[in-house]
Amino acid sequence: MRRTLFFILLIGCFAGSAQAVQKEPSPRIPPRKDVHLRYRLTGTAGWLNRDDKIIGTSQVKGLTMDRPVVVGGTFAVEFMPMDRNLGLRRWNNTSVGVALTVLDLGQQQYLGQVIAPHAYVNVPLVRKPHFEFGLRPGLGVAFVTKTYANTVPDEYRWNAYTKNGQQIANVSIGSIANAWITAGVYVDVPIKKGWSFAVSAAWQHVSNGSVMTPNAGYNMFNGEMGLVYSPETNPGGHYYVEPMTIVPHELYEGVKKKWDVEIGLAGGCRSVYYRDREWFGVGSFTVAAHWQPVSIFRLGGGVDVFYDGAYRSVCDKLATPNTTAPITYFGKTYLAESKVSNCFRVGISLQPEMVLGNLTFGYHLGIYLYDPVKNLEPYKEAEKGLDRGIFYKYDPMKASTYQDGWFYQKLQLKYLCTKHLYVQLGLKLHIMKAEFIDAGLGIRI
């Protein structure tokens, strides 16, 4: 009898302690690891922006449309922000998507299709019970089925892309694999528990960053419409997990160091003209300081040193039997001799950057302080002699054809692997014309 009473009391003690634990969970319990997913399926329709290098003349068979119609679709899986993803939750519960987009560019003979696996983020700007509006930037890889190589006749491949003054090849894309860059806005409207109606509009760009020419690239303006399904919903029927209320002090959490210094080194390669069939080394070295007032944004300034080996090449018009420099058919720059000094440019840049956890995305704006080729382009003007200062007049609408100008930009993506080491990927631009893509490592102090 005593043993029976003892066991009853022991079981009661365990039950009481279990109830106490359920009512007041231990603070040592780790954050939840379950993943909340949702699925997005949309159809796409839009147009490819007019480009003479794509479209050709109206008399060329298969290239008669002023703006080719683009159609296709996207399937995506989105990962919702959980308690442990503070970087996402500070961005008003930003979600991350992994998607596959397939598009038909409207002209089978020269343009073909694009297949683009990519990642993106949904950044809510307005969230109401009946709709959500936000931004959707993304980055990935675009595989194209039609390039210069498989659209030009063999007898013209390394000689020209026109015949009797008419275009006979795709001279906008030179490589099968390219970068996919997208930026747009979206609206999601809940229509039933777990389901939402989705619409969006986006600019989408396909380019290889001049790694392989020709590389005019594709610019598309597309709209999407479809459905979103979330198998896990909260009691209110909305497909988001319980939102984290954003208050000013939460933006400052985690910003233990307001200032830091970065030193980055990156390299890559580029081609100048499709007829050259040569590649030149490129790269950048940057020293910058950044001030981070809040957890999602920082502002910096730095010194950039760029190297572009293409500026050792000499135009074939200036080539001589004694020339030792690589010869190019490209006539943009009046390079009469090969000098290593022509390959370097130095500038200063303003570096605003958005921070999403360990991921940083920046759009840097710079001015050249040292630019030895500024008086060597455009070719016809440089032939007569030029003497430019740091700032000079040039037509930005012609920058893609005739000259770079004094103003440069760089799209910069960084991922902090450890407390001090990061990997980086950059795209250097002049207005909207890519000069090169580079990748490398950096140290954050």
C-alpha distance (Angstrom), angle and dihedral (degrees) to the residues before:
residue distance angle dihedral
M1 . . .
R2 3.78 . .
R3 3.82 90.4 .
T4 3.80 90.0 51.2
L5 3.81 91.8 50.8
F6 3.81 90.2 47.0
F7 3.81 93.2 53.5
I8 3.81 91.5 45.8
L9 3.81 90.3 52.7
L10 3.84 91.2 45.9
I11 3.81 92.9 51.0
G12 3.80 89.7 47.0
C13 3.79 91.3 53.0
F14 3.84 91.6 51.4
A15 3.80 91.4 47.2
G16 3.80 91.3 49.3
S17 3.79 92.3 49.2
A18 3.82 91.2 47.7
Q19 3.82 90.6 53.0
A20 3.79 90.0 49.0
V21 3.81 90.7 52.3
Q22 3.80 91.6 49.5
K23 3.81 91.9 51.4
E24 3.82 94.5 46.7
P25 3.82 112.2 26.6
S26 3.77 116.2 -151.4
P27 3.81 113.8 -100.9
R28 3.81 87.2 -133.9
I29 3.82 92.0 70.4
P30 3.86 106.2 113.0
P31 3.81 120.9 -120.1
R32 3.78 117.5 -81.1
K33 3.80 113.3 -84.7
D34 3.79 99.1 -166.6
V35 3.80 115.0 119.7
H36 3.78 122.4 -135.3
L37 3.79 112.7 -150.1
R38 3.77 136.4 -174.5
Y39 3.79 131.0 -174.1
R40 3.80 128.3 -135.3
L41 3.81 126.6 -163.7
T42 3.81 118.8 177.9
G43 3.78 139.7 164.6
T44 3.82 120.7 -132.3
A45 3.81 132.8 -145.1
G46 3.79 130.3 166.0
W47 3.76 143.1 102.9
L48 3.78 142.4 -81.2
N49 3.78 110.5 -118.0
R50 3.79 116.0 -109.7
D51 3.83 113.3 -92.6
D52 3.77 123.6 164.6
K53 3.79 89.8 -144.9
I54 3.78 89.5 59.2
I55 3.76 102.5 35.2
G56 3.78 104.1 37.4
T57 3.79 119.6 -174.5
S58 3.78 124.1 -27.3
Q59 3.82 89.6 -115.6
V60 3.81 94.7 64.0
K61 3.79 112.1 99.5
G62 3.79 111.4 -115.7
L63 3.82 94.2 15.6
T64 3.79 100.6 78.0
M65 3.81 100.8 110.5
D66 3.78 116.7 99.4
R67 3.82 92.2 -152.0
P68 3.82 112.8 12.4
V69 3.80 112.9 -134.0
V70 3.82 114.1 -116.4
V71 3.82 120.2 -152.2
G72 3.79 132.7 171.3
G73 3.77 142.6 98.5
T74 3.81 148.2 -107.8
F75 3.78 134.4 -134.3
A76 3.80 117.2 -166.4
V77 3.78 141.0 175.4
E78 3.80 114.3 -150.0
F79 3.80 126.9 -158.0
M80 3.78 114.7 -146.0
P81 3.83 121.7 -139.9
M82 3.80 113.5 -99.8
D83 3.79 131.8 -167.8
R84 3.80 93.6 -84.8
N85 3.86 94.0 50.9
L86 3.79 97.6 80.6
G87 3.80 91.5 155.7
L88 3.81 89.7 62.6
R89 3.80 96.6 38.5
R90 3.80 92.4 53.9
W91 3.80 86.2 59.2
N92 3.80 89.7 65.5
N93 3.81 92.3 -86.2
T94 3.78 97.6 -48.3
S95 3.81 114.5 -166.9
V96 3.81 127.6 -149.2
G97 3.80 122.3 -134.1
V98 3.81 133.7 -162.7
A99 3.79 110.9 -159.5
L100 3.78 146.3 175.3
T101 3.81 116.6 -148.2
V102 3.82 122.9 -170.2
L103 3.81 119.1 -171.2
D104 3.79 135.7 178.2
L105 3.82 110.2 -147.3
G106 3.78 95.3 -152.1
Q107 3.81 101.4 -115.2
Q108 3.79 113.0 78.8
Q109 3.78 97.7 -173.8
Y110 3.80 97.5 57.4
L111 3.82 110.7 7.0
G112 3.81 108.7 33.7
Q113 3.81 121.1 167.3
V114 3.80 139.7 -34.5
I115 3.82 123.3 -142.3
A116 3.81 111.0 -168.8
P117 3.83 125.6 -178.4
H118 3.81 106.6 -171.6
A119 3.79 147.6 149.5
Y120 3.80 128.1 -124.5
V121 3.79 142.6 169.9
N122 3.82 129.8 -129.1
V123 3.81 107.7 -141.8
P124 3.84 108.9 -169.7
L125 3.80 114.2 -142.5
V126 3.81 97.4 171.8
R127 3.80 123.7 21.9
K128 3.80 119.1 -176.3
P129 3.83 131.2 162.4
H130 3.80 90.7 -102.8
F131 3.81 103.6 36.8
E132 3.78 145.7 7.3
F133 3.81 126.5 -145.8
G134 3.80 124.8 -169.1
L135 3.80 152.6 132.2
R136 3.80 125.6 -80.5
P137 3.84 117.7 -165.0
G138 3.80 119.0 171.4
L139 3.79 145.2 175.6
G140 3.79 133.9 -161.7
V141 3.81 147.5 116.0
A142 3.81 126.1 -60.0
F143 3.80 120.8 -157.1
V144 3.81 114.1 -162.4
T145 3.79 126.4 -162.3
K146 3.82 96.8 -152.8
T147 3.81 122.9 54.8
Y148 3.76 136.5 155.0
A149 3.81 91.1 -89.1
N150 3.82 97.0 58.0
T151 3.82 97.9 38.8
V152 3.83 103.1 48.8
P153 3.84 119.9 80.3
D154 3.81 112.1 -107.8
E155 3.79 93.9 -117.0
Y156 3.83 90.3 57.9
R157 3.81 99.6 38.7
W158 3.81 99.6 109.0
N159 3.78 98.3 19.5
A160 3.78 109.8 55.3
Y161 3.78 145.1 -30.5
T162 3.80 95.4 -138.2
K163 3.77 132.0 70.1
N164 3.80 120.9 -162.1
G165 3.80 87.9 -11.4
Q166 3.81 94.0 -53.5
Q167 3.78 127.7 111.3
I168 3.80 116.5 -108.0
A169 3.82 102.7 172.4
N170 3.79 146.1 39.3
V171 3.81 104.8 -96.9
S172 3.79 97.0 171.6
I173 3.81 98.0 76.7
G174 3.80 125.4 39.2
S175 3.82 101.6 170.7
I176 3.78 135.7 53.9
A177 3.85 93.4 -138.7
N178 3.80 117.1 55.5
A179 3.77 141.5 158.4
W180 3.81 118.3 -88.6
I181 3.80 115.8 -149.9
T182 3.78 122.6 178.1
A183 3.79 135.4 175.0
G184 3.78 125.5 177.0
V185 3.78 151.0 128.3
Y186 3.79 129.7 -104.1
V187 3.79 141.8 -164.9
D188 3.82 123.0 -158.0
V189 3.82 119.3 -168.7
P190 3.85 118.8 -169.2
I191 3.82 109.8 -132.1
K192 3.81 102.2 168.5
K193 3.77 137.0 -0.2
G194 3.79 105.3 -63.5
W195 3.83 94.6 1.6
S196 3.80 130.9 93.5
F197 3.79 137.1 177.1
A198 3.83 111.4 -124.5
V199 3.81 132.4 -159.5
S200 3.79 129.0 169.6
A201 3.80 143.3 164.9
A202 3.80 124.9 -150.3
W203 3.78 147.6 170.7
Q204 3.80 110.1 -130.2
H205 3.79 126.1 -167.7
V206 3.81 131.5 -165.5
S207 3.82 118.7 -166.9
N208 3.80 141.4 131.9
G209 3.81 94.8 -140.7
S210 3.84 92.4 -114.4
V211 3.80 92.6 -61.8
M212 3.80 85.7 129.4
T213 3.79 125.0 15.7
P214 2.95 142.7 -107.3
N215 3.79 89.4 59.5
A216 3.79 114.7 156.0
G217 3.81 87.0 135.8
Y218 3.79 132.1 -153.8
N219 3.81 125.5 -82.9
M220 3.79 115.2 -166.6
F221 3.79 132.8 -177.7
N222 3.79 108.3 -157.4
G223 3.78 139.4 171.4
E224 3.80 125.5 -150.7
M225 3.80 133.6 -157.3
G226 3.77 129.8 179.5
L227 3.80 148.7 97.5
V228 3.80 137.0 -60.6
Y229 3.80 122.1 -154.4
S230 3.79 125.9 -166.0
P231 3.83 115.5 -175.7
E232 3.82 90.7 -166.0
T233 3.79 116.2 60.8
N234 3.77 135.2 164.0
P235 3.82 121.2 -115.5
G236 3.81 90.4 -92.0
G237 3.78 91.0 64.2
H238 3.83 96.0 -115.7
Y239 3.78 116.4 132.9
Y240 3.81 93.7 -132.5
V241 3.78 124.0 91.9
E242 3.79 115.7 -115.2
P243 3.82 103.0 -59.0
M244 3.76 123.7 -119.7
T245 3.78 109.3 -126.1
I246 3.79 108.8 -124.7
V247 3.78 113.5 -136.6
P248 3.79 125.1 168.8
H249 3.80 97.0 -106.0
E250 3.82 91.1 57.2
L251 3.78 90.1 61.6
Y252 3.78 88.9 60.5
E253 3.80 94.9 49.9
G254 3.77 112.3 109.3
V255 3.82 94.7 19.9
K256 3.77 95.9 117.8
K257 3.79 94.7 150.5
K258 3.79 118.5 44.9
W259 3.81 96.0 -172.9
D260 3.79 132.9 40.9
V261 3.79 138.8 165.2
E262 3.81 124.1 -135.9
I263 3.80 130.8 -161.2
G264 3.80 114.7 -170.0
L265 3.80 134.7 -179.3
A266 3.82 124.1 -172.7
G267 3.80 138.9 166.6
G268 3.78 143.0 -174.1
C269 3.79 142.8 140.8
R270 3.79 139.3 -101.4
S271 3.78 141.6 -174.3
V272 3.79 124.1 -135.1
Y273 3.79 105.9 -158.6
Y274 3.79 131.9 8.1
R275 3.82 92.5 -128.1
D276 3.82 92.8 57.4
R277 3.80 95.2 62.7
E278 3.82 88.7 -159.4
W279 3.81 134.3 121.1
F280 3.79 127.1 -146.2
G281 3.79 129.6 -158.1
V282 3.82 119.0 -110.4
G283 3.77 135.5 178.2
S284 3.79 149.4 146.9
F285 3.81 139.3 -133.0
T286 3.81 118.5 -160.5
V287 3.80 135.3 -176.0
A288 3.80 113.5 -173.1
A289 3.81 142.4 161.6
H290 3.81 121.9 -145.2
W291 3.79 133.9 -163.3
Q292 3.81 115.7 -154.2
P293 3.82 112.8 -166.2
V294 3.83 94.9 169.3
S295 3.78 136.0 21.8
I296 3.82 95.5 -105.7
F297 3.81 102.7 45.6
R298 3.78 141.8 39.0
L299 3.80 135.2 177.3
G300 3.78 125.8 -149.0
G301 3.74 147.4 164.2
G302 3.77 130.9 -149.9
V303 3.77 152.9 160.7
D304 3.82 117.9 -102.1
V305 3.80 127.0 -160.1
F306 3.80 113.7 -167.7
Y307 3.79 129.3 -167.6
D308 3.80 122.0 -163.0
G309 3.80 114.8 176.6
A310 3.80 91.6 -165.5
Y311 3.81 88.7 81.0
R312 3.80 90.4 70.0
S313 3.80 89.0 65.6
V314 3.81 119.8 96.3
C315 3.79 125.6 -141.5
D316 3.80 112.0 -109.5
K317 3.81 89.4 -122.8
L318 3.81 88.9 66.2
A319 3.80 97.8 38.5
T320 3.83 118.6 121.7
P321 3.82 131.7 -172.8
N322 3.81 88.4 -102.2
T323 3.82 95.4 51.1
T324 3.81 112.0 122.0
A325 3.80 96.1 -179.6
P326 3.82 122.5 99.5
I327 3.80 109.5 -88.6
T328 3.78 120.0 -130.2
Y329 3.77 132.9 -173.1
F330 3.80 89.0 -146.8
G331 3.80 110.5 111.3
K332 3.80 102.1 -170.3
T333 3.81 97.5 105.8
Y334 3.80 128.6 43.0
L335 3.81 98.1 -130.6
A336 3.79 108.6 164.4
E337 3.82 95.4 171.5
S338 3.76 138.8 19.5
K339 3.82 114.6 -103.7
V340 3.79 127.7 166.6
S341 3.82 88.4 -147.5
N342 3.81 89.9 65.4
C343 3.80 89.6 64.0
F344 3.82 96.1 63.9
R345 3.80 127.8 80.6
V346 3.79 126.4 174.9
G347 3.80 127.1 -161.1
I348 3.78 146.1 155.7
S349 3.78 122.1 -120.6
L350 3.79 143.0 -166.1
Q351 3.80 108.2 -132.5
P352 3.82 117.9 -161.1
E353 3.81 109.9 177.4
M354 3.80 135.6 -176.3
V355 3.82 116.9 -140.3
L356 3.80 123.7 -147.2
G357 3.80 107.0 174.8
N358 3.82 106.5 -66.9
L359 3.82 91.7 -13.6
T360 3.80 120.7 92.2
F361 3.81 126.9 -172.2
G362 3.79 120.2 -169.1
Y363 3.79 138.5 -179.1
H364 3.80 106.3 -157.5
L365 3.81 122.8 -161.7
G366 3.79 117.9 -159.7
I367 3.80 146.7 177.7
Y368 3.81 123.9 -149.5
L369 3.81 115.0 -121.4
Y370 3.80 93.1 175.4
D371 3.80 118.5 32.7
P372 3.84 116.2 152.8
V373 3.83 93.5 -178.0
K374 3.81 97.1 53.8
N375 3.83 90.1 94.5
L376 3.81 92.0 45.7
E377 3.79 98.4 65.0
P378 2.93 143.6 106.1
Y379 3.79 91.0 36.3
K380 3.82 99.8 -133.7
E381 3.80 94.7 46.7
A382 3.81 93.4 43.1
E383 3.80 89.7 52.8
K384 3.81 87.7 65.6
G385 3.80 93.4 46.5
L386 3.82 131.5 -96.7
D387 3.79 134.8 -155.0
R388 3.80 111.2 -169.0
G389 3.79 131.8 173.5
I390 3.80 126.9 -148.7
F391 3.81 92.3 -73.5
Y392 3.79 120.8 39.1
K393 3.76 139.1 156.0
Y394 3.78 117.9 -91.8
D395 3.77 135.5 151.4
P396 3.83 108.9 -107.0
M397 3.79 90.0 -163.0
K398 3.79 88.2 64.3
A399 3.80 95.7 41.2
S400 3.79 91.3 101.2
T401 3.81 91.1 60.0
Y402 3.76 111.0 26.9
Q403 3.81 114.4 19.6
D404 3.78 144.0 -1.6
G405 3.81 98.3 -136.3
W406 3.81 128.8 -154.5
F407 3.82 96.4 -69.2
Y408 3.83 121.1 81.7
Q409 3.79 134.5 175.1
K410 3.79 134.6 -162.7
L411 3.78 130.0 -160.5
Q412 3.79 104.7 -148.8
L413 3.81 128.4 -168.5
K414 3.83 119.0 -173.7
Y415 3.80 133.4 178.9
L416 3.79 120.0 -164.6
C417 3.83 106.1 -137.4
T418 3.80 96.4 177.2
K419 3.78 135.4 2.4
H420 3.81 91.0 -77.2
L421 3.83 109.0 12.8
Y422 3.80 125.7 79.2
V423 3.80 138.0 171.3
Q424 3.79 119.9 -136.4
L425 3.79 141.8 -162.5
G426 3.80 121.0 -166.7
L427 3.79 140.1 -176.2
K428 3.81 116.2 -159.6
L429 3.82 115.7 -151.7
H430 3.77 143.2 179.7
I431 3.81 104.7 -151.7
M432 3.84 98.2 -48.8
K433 3.82 98.0 -26.3
A434 3.80 115.3 104.0
E435 3.81 117.0 -135.7
F436 3.80 99.1 -178.8
I437 3.81 148.2 -33.1
D438 3.81 120.1 -126.1
A439 3.80 135.9 179.7
G440 3.78 132.0 -165.3
L441 3.78 150.8 117.8
G442 3.78 136.1 -68.5
I443 3.79 142.4 -170.9
R444 3.81 123.0 -134.4
I445 3.80 114.7 -157.1
